Amino acid sequence: MNSRTRKFLSYYKPYIGLLAADLACAFIVSAITLLLPLCVRYITINVLEEQRPDALSQIYLMGVVMLGMVIIHTLCDMFISYKGHMMGAYMERDMRSELFDHFQKLSFSFYDEHKTGQLMTRATNDILSLTELYHHGPEDLAISVLKFTGAFIILMYIDVKLTFIVFMFFPVMAVFAFYFNKRMNKALRVSKDRIGDINAQVEDSLSGIRVVKSFSNEQVEKEKFEYENRRFVDSRREGYKSETYFHEGLVGFTQLITIAVIVFGGAAIVDASLELADLLTFFLCIGILIEPIQRLVNFARLYQEGITGFDRFMEILEVEPDIVDAPDAIELAHVRGSVEFRNVSFKYKEDYGEVLKHVSLHIKPGEYIALVGPSGVGKTTFCSLIPRFYETSEGSILIDGIPIRDVTLRSLRRSIGIVQQDVYLFSGTVADNIRYGNMEASMEEIVEAAKRANAHDFIMALPGGYDTDIGQRGVKLSGGQKQRLSIARVFLKNPPIIIFDEATSSLDNESERAVQQSLEQLSENRTTIVIAHRLSTVRNAQRIIVLSDDGIEEQGTHEELIGKKGRYAHLYEMQLRV
């Protein structure tokens, strides 16, 4: 048994009692289905043909027995249908939770390579197809085996020759089913990839709907969607074709079996080697024999859909996070805020060039530094390495003298606050978004954080104040308002190290001033690292670090760097001319 099979079966473990009850009901249903034709045979042969004096009472008695079996059959079927489906839903829930937890552990590099819509498909459609398989799989197999075996025994008891004629069809059916089953699996895999592409396209278009409308490019997005939609239809065409051949071919075989029974059974009656009552029972059992075949056909379809989804589910689950806690990682506590880079180099992939090259820098506790330089020299990458969003290719980074690889990710990231240019706010209220900085915070603490971020006044002017729903990604707020909420969130977190990633570069002058005041208040008595394109905003930094393609080119105060007439002075003069 390989690891994926063990993993597949492991989801039954919490519900083993429910599975046992489901299979017990399946056994009872199968047994009753097999007993009913025998009851008919008893009435036709033992009662009617023998013309017993108590024939009427025997028929009524057998009718009561059959009625009781039908009631039990119905109750067991109801249990299988309801409880069995719920078992599948519970397992689907567990798998989706496990996948979401795994998504949370994966590193930024994983999300750099995968589309959100594709990942959403793995968490929804792919797992949804497993619910029916987890429920109907064991049940269909158990019922099919029991009914098939039982029907075979009864058929052999009635007429051996006729039974062998029937079973001559099965090897041909098996080869036929195997071939088209394989084609179905391939087509289903492609189809699931295509629906993922559709989800990715929809997610991309709707997320950028304001850009789409501003450029009047609705037709462009429609054409992109139609292209993905056509590819999906093409993939389904091949899948439906294989499924049709598979299903209808097996139905045709079962009809041939019925014809064979009629022809050879009728001939046996003519030869007086088979009685009419036995042929009637034989026909009833053939019906029972065909039903497991139909179940197996249905199981094959569910299996292909489910196992294809499970394979895609496992492909994500088997991706190991690039960045994990070391086995002996310690908690980072009482952080003063010293940050040190020791000969740090970084590249995103093996075949990519280095973004940072041999950077060494020591930032003292409480120091305010600014990172400047042209686009693409690694300023954002520099800051992303401190909370270990990415792993250094060479060298090490230390917080208070402790290598960040030796501390837990949770305690490291708890000590760092990040205010980004592209603010992400969640759907919900203003208070919910500020509370994200500290989920244990009281309403009073939230209000205090908003005041310190110069956000309280505009929040109170909103229709619902702190209870105002801000829409998806804070669409109902201006850029400056969203930025101040993100700063309030960091105030509430109260970390000893702050990173500002071009937090004011996209704001108008008035919003920039309000946000700048909030940033200055937030940076008091904290180690602060600011990435800035507008050099005028970092003139008061205690130290300015000038990055180039070769690493740190210059560092010093604004006045010192102007006096050197180097890269910083050139950049500053260029901005003054604009």
N, C-alpha and C positions, 0 to 999 in steps of 0.2 A: 504494500500500500504506500503510494508516494505521499509527499507532504501536503499537496493540494487536496488529495482525497481525504486525508485525515482532517484537514482544516474544514473541508466541506461538511464532514460528518460531525465535527465538534459543535456545530450550532444546534444539534439536536439535544446535547447534554442537559441543558437546564429544563428541557421539556420531555424528558425520557418517559415520565409517567403518562403524560398526555399522548405521546406517541404510542405507548403500549396499549392504552385504552382505545386509540384510533384503530390500531391493527387488530385488537380483539374484536371490535365491532366489524371490521372488514372480514375477519374469519367467520363470524356469525352470519353476516350477509351472504358470503360465499356458500356456506353450508346450507342455509335455507334455500338459496337459489337451486342448489343441486338436489335437495330433498323434494321440492315441489313436483318435478317430473316423475319422481318415484311414487309420490302419492297418487298422481294421475294413473300411473301404470298399475298401482295396487287396485284402484277402483275398476279399471277396465278389465284386468285379467282375473284378480282374486275375487272380485265382487260380481261384476256384470256377466263375465263369461261362465262363471260357475253357477250363476243364478241361485245364489244363497237365499234362504228364506228371510234372513235379517238384512237383506241387501240395502233397504232404505235406511235403516238405522246406521249401518256401516258407512253409507255415503254421507249421512249427516254428521256422523262422528268425525270422519276424515275431513269434512268441510270445516268443522270447528277447529280441528288441528291445523289445517291449512290457514284458516283465518288468524289463529294465534301466531303462526309463523310469519304471516304477512305483517301483523302489528309489530312484532319484534324486529322484523326486517326494516320496516319504516322508521322505527325509533332509532335503530342503529345507523341507518342512512342519514337521519337528521343530525345525529351526534357527529358523524364523519364530516358532513357538509359544513356544520357550524364550527365545532371545536377544532376540526382539522384545519379549516381555513384560518381560524384565529391563531393556531400554532404557527402556521406559515407567516402570518402578519407579525407575530412576536419575533420570529427569527429574522424577518426582514428588518424590523426595528433595531434589533441587536447589531446586525451587519451594518446598517446605515450609521448607527452611533459609533461603531468601531472605525468605520471609514472616515467619519468626520473628525474623530479624535486623531486619526493618523494624518489627516490634512493639516491639523493644527501643529503637528510636530515637524512637518516637512519644511525644508529651508527655502529661502528666497530663490535660490538657484533653480529649484524645481518649478516654482511659479513663473520664473522667467521663460521657461521652455514649454509651458502648457497653457492652453486656452481655458478660460473660466467655464465657458459653455460646455466644453468636452468633459471637464471635471464634474460639472453638475449632472451630466448624463450618467456618469459612473455612479453617482450617489442616488439617482432617481430611477430612470428607465431600466438600467442594468440590474439593479437589486430587485425592482418590482417584478421582473420576469422570474425571479427565483422563488417568490411566494408560492406560486402554483406547483412548482417542482418539489419544493420542500414538503408541501402538503400532500399532493397527489402521487408523488414518486413512490414512497414506501407502500401507500395504500393501493395504488394501481398494480404494483408488482405483486403484493401479497394476494390480492383478489384474483389477479390473472393466473398466478401459479396454482392457487387452490382450486379455482374453477376449472382451469385447463386440466389439471391432474385428475380431479374428481370426475369431470365429464369424460375424460379418456378411459378411466376405469369402468364407468357405466357403459360406455359405447363398446368396449371390449367384451363386457359381460353379455351385451345384447347380441352383437354380431362381430366376430373378429375380422372376417374378410372385408366387410363394408368399412370397418374402422381403418384398416390399412390403406384402403383406397383413398379415404379422406386424408390420411396423414402423408400420402405421397405428394400432396400439394405443398407441404410446409417447407421442405428444403428450397424449392424454387422461390417461395415467398420470402424466405430468409435472405437469399442472395439479392433479390429485388429490393428489399427493404434496406439492406446494408448499403447498396450503391446510392440510392436516392437520399438516404439519411446523411451520407457524407456530403453530398451536394447541398443539402439543406443547411448543414453546419457552416460550410464555407460562405453561402449566401447570407446567412444570418449575421455572421461576423462583419461582413462588409456593410450590411444594413445598419448595424449598431454604430459603426464608425460614421456612417453618413448622417444619422440622426444627431450624433454628437457635433458634427460640422454645422448642422442647421442650428442647434442650440448656441453654438459659438457665434454664428453670424447674427442671430437675433440679439444675443447679449451685447455684442459689439455695436450693432446699429442702434439699439435702444439706449445704451449707455451714452452714446454720442449724439442723441436725437437733436440737441440744441445746435450742434455743429452742422448736422445734416440739414436742418431747416434754414440755418443762417446762410448756407451756400446753395439753397434750393436744389439739393442733390437727392431728393426723395427717389427719383427715378433710378439713380445710380445704385442706391441701397436696395431698391426693389429688384434690379437686375442681378445683383450679387446674391440676394436671397433666392431668386428664381433658379439661379444656377445650382445652388446647393440643394434646392428642392427637387430639381430634375434628377440630380445624381442620386438622391434618396429613392425616388420613384424607380429609376433604372435598377438600383440594387434590390428593391422589393420585387421587381418583375421577375428576376432570376430566382428569388426565394420562393415566390408564389408558384412559379412554374415547377420547381423541384417538389414543393409541398403537394401540388396537385397530382403530379405523377405518383408520388409516394402514397398519398391517401387514397386516391381513386383507384390506383392499381391494386392496393390491398383489398379494397371493397370489391373490385372485380373478381379477385381470387376467392373471396368468401362466397360470392354468388356462384362461382364455378363449383365450389364444394357442395352448395345446396343442390345444384343441378345433378351432380354426380350421385348424391344420396337418392334423389328422386328416381334417376334412371336405374342405378344398380339395386336400390332398395325395392323398386317395383319389380325388377327381374327376379329378385330373391323371393318375393311373394308369389310370383307366377310359378317358380320352381318349388314352392312350398317349403323353402328353407328359412323363411322369416314370416312371422305373423304380423297382421295389420297393427295390432296393439303395440308390438315391439317397434314397428316402423314409426308409429306416432311418438313413442317415447324417444326413439332415436332422433327424430326431427326436433323435439324439444331440447334434447341434449346438444344437438348441433347448434341450436340458437345460443345455448349457454357457452359452447365452445367458441363461437364466433365473437361473443361479447368480450372475452379476455383478449382476443386478437385486436379488437377495436380499441380496447383499453391500452394495449401495448403500442398501438399506432399513436394514440393520444399521448402516451408517456414519452414516446420517441420525439414527438414535437415539443413537448414541455422540456424534455431533457436538452434538446439542442438549443432552445431559447434560453433556458436557465443556465446551462453549463457555459454557453458563450458569454452570458452576462457575468457568471462567476469568474471566468478567466480574466475578463476585463477588470473586475473588482479586485482580483488577486494581483494583477499587474501593478495596481496602485499600492496595494497593501504591502507588496514585496519591495517597494522602493524604500531604501533605508535613508533616514534623514542624514544630510551631510554633516550636521552639527548636533552633537548630543553631549550630555554631561559625561565627564570622565567617571570611571567607577568609584574613585575616591574623592570626587568633587566636594568642596567645602562650601558653606554658606558665606556669602560676602556680607559682613556686618560692620556697622559703625564706620561707614566710608567717609574719608576726609576729602577725597576728590582728586588725588594725584593720578595722572594718566601719562604713561610712558610708552613710546614706540621704540622698539629696538630692532633696527635693521629690517624693517617690514617691507616685503614685496607682495604684490597681489596681481593675479590675472583670473578672469572669469572662467576660462576653459584652457585646457592644455594647449590647444592649437591657436589660442588668442595671444596677442601681445600683452606685456605687463602694463597694468594701469598705474600701479605705484611701484617705484624702484628704490629699494634700500633706504627707506625713510626712518630716520631716528629723531625723536623729539621727546622732550620731557615737559609736561604741563603741571605746574605746581597747584596744590589745593587752593581753590578760590580764584585762580587766575582767569582773566578774560582774554581769550585769544581769538583772532580772526583768520580764516583761511581764504585767500584770494588767488586768482589766476585765471587764465582763459578756460573756456569750456573744454571738457574732455581730459583735463589733467588729473582727475581723481579726487576732487574735493568731497563729493558726496560719498564716494567709495571709502575715503579716509574715515569719515564719520560712521559709515555702516559697519566698519570692522570693529569699532569699540564695543557695541552691544552684541557682537558675533552674529550679525545677520549674514555675514559671509566669513569664511575662514581664511586666515592669512596663508599665502603660498610659502613664504619664508619669514623668519623672524618671529617676534612675540610682542604682545601688548600686555601691559601690567596696569592694574588698578591698585593704588596704595602698595605697590611693590609685589603684588600677587599676580601671577600670570592668569589672564582671564580664562584660559583653558582648564585651570585648576579649580574654578568656582562653578557653582550651579548656574545654569542659564537664567533661571527664575530670579535668583538673588542679584545677578549681574544686571539684568534688564530692569529690575525694580529700582536700581540705583541710578538709572539714566532716564532723563526726560527728553523727548524729541519733539520739536515744533517744525513741521515741514511746510514747504511752499504749497504743495497740493494737499490741502486739509481733507481728511476723511471724517465725515460725521455720519452716524448711524441713523436709520429711521427711528423716530421716537421723539421724545420731548427734549427741551433744552436741558432740563435737570438730569435726564438720563445720560445725555452726552457728556456733561461735565462730570457726573458721578463715575464715568468710565475710568477716570484717573484713580479712583479709590472706591471700590464697590461698597465699602463699609461706611462711607461718609454720611453724616446727617445732613438735613436740609440747611441747617445753619452754616455748616462747613462749606456746602456748595455755594451758598450766597456769598460767603466771605471770599472764596476763591474767585468768584465772578467779579466782585468789587475790586480785588487786587489786579485783575486782568482788564480793568476798565470796561467791563461788559455788563455790569448790573443795570445801568441806565437804559441801554437799548433793549435789554431783556424785559424790563418792566414796561417798556412801551409796546411790546408785542401783545397781541390779543389775549393770550392766556398766561402771560408772564413766563415763569419757569416751567409751566405745564403746556406751553405752546408746542404743537407738533411741527417739526421743522422740515418734514418731507425727506425723501430719499436723498442721501448725501448732502442734506442741509440746503436743498434747492431754494427754499423760501427766504434764505438769508443772503446778504451781500458778502463779498470776499473778505472785507475787513471784519465783519461780524463773525463769520465762520472762523477766522484766524484767532480772534479774541476768545472764542469758546474753546479752541484747541489749547490756548495758553492757560485758560482757567482750569482745564483738565490737568495740565502739567502742574499748576499751582497745587491742586488737590493731591497729586501724587507726591509732591514735595521731595524730589530727588536731589542728591548732592551734586550731580553732574547734568548739565543742560547742553543740548545740541540744537542750534537754530540753523535749519537748512534753507537758506534763501527765503526766510519767512515773510519778507516784506516786498520781494521783487516784483510781484504782480499787482500791487495795490496802488490806488491813487494817493495823492499827497496827504490828504486829510486822514484817510484810513491808515496810511503808513505812520503818521505821527502818533495816532492813538495806539497802534500796535507796538511802535517803538518804545513808547512809554511803558507799556505792559511788559515788554521784553526786558527793559532796563530794571524794572522792579523785580522781575522773576530772577534775574541773574545775580542779584545781590547775595554775597556770601556763598556763592556756588561756583564750581568750576564751569566755565562757559566757553563753548566752542561755536563760533558763528561762521557760516558760509555766506559770503556776500558778493554780489556782482556790483552793487552800487558802493563804491569805496567810501563815499561820503558818510555812510552809516557806520563805518568801523574806525573812524579817525580816533575815537577815544579808547580803542582796544589797548590793553597793556602790552600786547605783542601781536604783530601781524606776520603771518606765515605765508610766503609767496611760493606756490607750487608751480612746477613746470613738468614737462614730460620726463625730465631726469630726476624728479624728486623735489626736495626743498631747495629753492634757488636763493631765497633771501629771507631774513627774519629780523624784526626790530619794531620800534614804535613808528608811528606815521612820520614824524619829523626825521627820524634816523634814516628811514627808507627813501624819503624825498631827497635827503642830502646825498645819498649814495648814487642817485641818478641812474638806477638800474631798472629792472623789469617793473617794479611797483610804481616808480616815478613815471615811467612811460605810460602804464595803464591809467594812472591818475590824471595825467595831462590829457590823454585821449578822451576821458569822460568829461573833463572840464570844457573841452571844445564842443561837445555835443549840445 
